[in-house]
Amino acid sequence: MAFLGISGMQYSASMFADARIVLAEDSNVFTSMVSKRLKELFNIDVEICRSFEELQLCYDKSTHPITLAVSNINLPGAENGEALEYLVDLSIPTIVFTGTFQDGMRDKLMAKDIVDYILKDNVFAVDLLAEAICRFLTNHRHHVLIVDDSPTARALLSSRLKRYNFRVSTAENGAKALETLKANRDIGLMVTDYNMPDIDGFELTRRIRASIGSHELRIIGVSSSSNRLLSARFLKAGGNDFMLRPFIDEEFYCRVNQNLDTLLQIQQMHKQRAVA
């Protein structure tokens, strides 16, 4: 069954048969809505845990690893967020599904390296959750290249993308990036810094565009510069998007998703034309 997400991206549920999804939620309304929607869209039977004790038993009694957990912040027996801490400590990828979002809550959640958070504050909440789950389960199909001469910046972006379940390669300079692209033709997105010592982001993009078009590789430029004209120069060099540092995780993930969605849509159009 095809699923048209809130973002406009179409998904297929055919590859989710082995996914083990655990829902830690005590609300009968939301457990019913979420489990029904995921079964309908992806044919996934969600394991429901209505208390902290049930969540612990769910983990302890099965040898099959949990693919993804969806958890409320507070559960019976874990009224101070212990359930979320438990999942994070076990390195289980977790999406927080919560109706509580006070000042400072967002920073605390992101500091725990969760996959994402969805607020129960609108009629689209369950569909937004379904899309977040679907993205996580399919992101491993995408190979992303990070290019930056700063080890710290490379590690930060790499960890962000791996948190979202992407496959990630890194390159410390433009020359290495060109080698990596040549050896890995499945790379669909490159995130490159502008200011690098050997080949800057503009020149790297120009060289890549001489042989690889936007229908094969999307390119996002990033920079810490205050020069707002960099975005225009980068786009004219063949880039597809540009972000100024510092940027927040949600914005970065959104831009990555938008570019990969566009890439998939272009590739699907090419396949349809070839068949026709």
Secondary structure in CASP SS format (residue, H / E / C, confidence):
PFRMAT SS
TARGET T0000
AUTHOR 0000-0000-0000
METHOD secondary structure of the structure
MODEL  1
M C 1.00
A E 1.00
F E 1.00
L E 1.00
G C 1.00
I C 1.00
S C 1.00
G C 1.00
M C 1.00
Q E 1.00
Y E 1.00
S E 1.00
A C 1.00
S C 1.00
M C 1.00
F C 1.00
A C 1.00
D C 1.00
A C 1.00
R C 1.00
I E 1.00
V E 1.00
L E 1.00
A E 1.00
E C 1.00
D C 1.00
S C 1.00
N H 1.00
V H 1.00
F H 1.00
T H 1.00
S H 1.00
M H 1.00
V H 1.00
S H 1.00
K H 1.00
R H 1.00
L H 1.00
K H 1.00
E H 1.00
L H 1.00
F H 1.00
N C 1.00
I C 1.00
D C 1.00
V C 1.00
E E 1.00
I E 1.00
C E 1.00
R C 1.00
S C 1.00
F H 1.00
E H 1.00
E H 1.00
L H 1.00
Q H 1.00
L H 1.00
C H 1.00
Y H 1.00
D H 1.00
K C 1.00
S C 1.00
T C 1.00
H C 1.00
P C 1.00
I C 1.00
T C 1.00
L E 1.00
A E 1.00
V E 1.00
S E 1.00
N C 1.00
I C 1.00
N C 1.00
L E 1.00
P C 1.00
G C 1.00
A E 1.00
E C 1.00
N C 1.00
G C 1.00
E H 1.00
A H 1.00
L H 1.00
E H 1.00
Y H 1.00
L H 1.00
V H 1.00
D H 1.00
L C 1.00
S C 1.00
I C 1.00
P C 1.00
T E 1.00
I E 1.00
V E 1.00
F E 1.00
T E 1.00
G C 1.00
T C 1.00
F C 1.00
Q C 1.00
D C 1.00
G C 1.00
M H 1.00
R H 1.00
D H 1.00
K H 1.00
L H 1.00
M H 1.00
A H 1.00
K C 1.00
D C 1.00
I C 1.00
V C 1.00
D E 1.00
Y E 1.00
I E 1.00
L E 1.00
K C 1.00
D C 1.00
N C 1.00
V C 1.00
F C 1.00
A H 1.00
V H 1.00
D H 1.00
L H 1.00
L H 1.00
A H 1.00
E H 1.00
A H 1.00
I H 1.00
C H 1.00
R H 1.00
F H 1.00
L H 1.00
T H 1.00
N H 1.00
H H 1.00
R H 1.00
H C 1.00
H E 1.00
V E 1.00
L E 1.00
I E 1.00
V E 1.00
D C 1.00
D C 1.00
S C 1.00
P H 1.00
T H 1.00
A H 1.00
R H 1.00
A H 1.00
L H 1.00
L H 1.00
S H 1.00
S H 1.00
R H 1.00
L H 1.00
K H 1.00
R H 1.00
Y C 1.00
N C 1.00
F C 1.00
R E 1.00
V E 1.00
S E 1.00
T E 1.00
A E 1.00
E C 1.00
N C 1.00
G H 1.00
A H 1.00
K H 1.00
A H 1.00
L H 1.00
E H 1.00
T H 1.00
L H 1.00
K H 1.00
A H 1.00
N C 1.00
R C 1.00
D C 1.00
I E 1.00
G E 1.00
L E 1.00
M E 1.00
V E 1.00
T E 1.00
D E 1.00
Y C 1.00
N C 1.00
M C 1.00
P C 1.00
D C 1.00
I C 1.00
D C 1.00
G H 1.00
F H 1.00
E H 1.00
L H 1.00
T H 1.00
R H 1.00
R H 1.00
I H 1.00
R H 1.00
A C 1.00
S C 1.00
I C 1.00
G C 1.00
S C 1.00
H C 1.00
E C 1.00
L C 1.00
R E 1.00
I E 1.00
I E 1.00
G E 1.00
V E 1.00
S E 1.00
S C 1.00
S C 1.00
S C 1.00
N C 1.00
R C 1.00
L C 1.00
L H 1.00
S H 1.00
A H 1.00
R H 1.00
F H 1.00
L H 1.00
K H 1.00
A C 1.00
G C 1.00
G C 1.00
N C 1.00
D E 1.00
F E 1.00
M E 1.00
L E 1.00
R C 1.00
P C 1.00
F C 1.00
I C 1.00
D H 1.00
E H 1.00
E H 1.00
F H 1.00
Y H 1.00
C H 1.00
R H 1.00
V H 1.00
N H 1.00
Q H 1.00
N H 1.00
L H 1.00
D H 1.00
T H 1.00
L H 1.00
L H 1.00
Q H 1.00
I H 1.00
Q H 1.00
Q H 1.00
M H 1.00
H H 1.00
K H 1.00
Q H 1.00
R H 1.00
A H 1.00
V H 1.00
A C 1.00
END
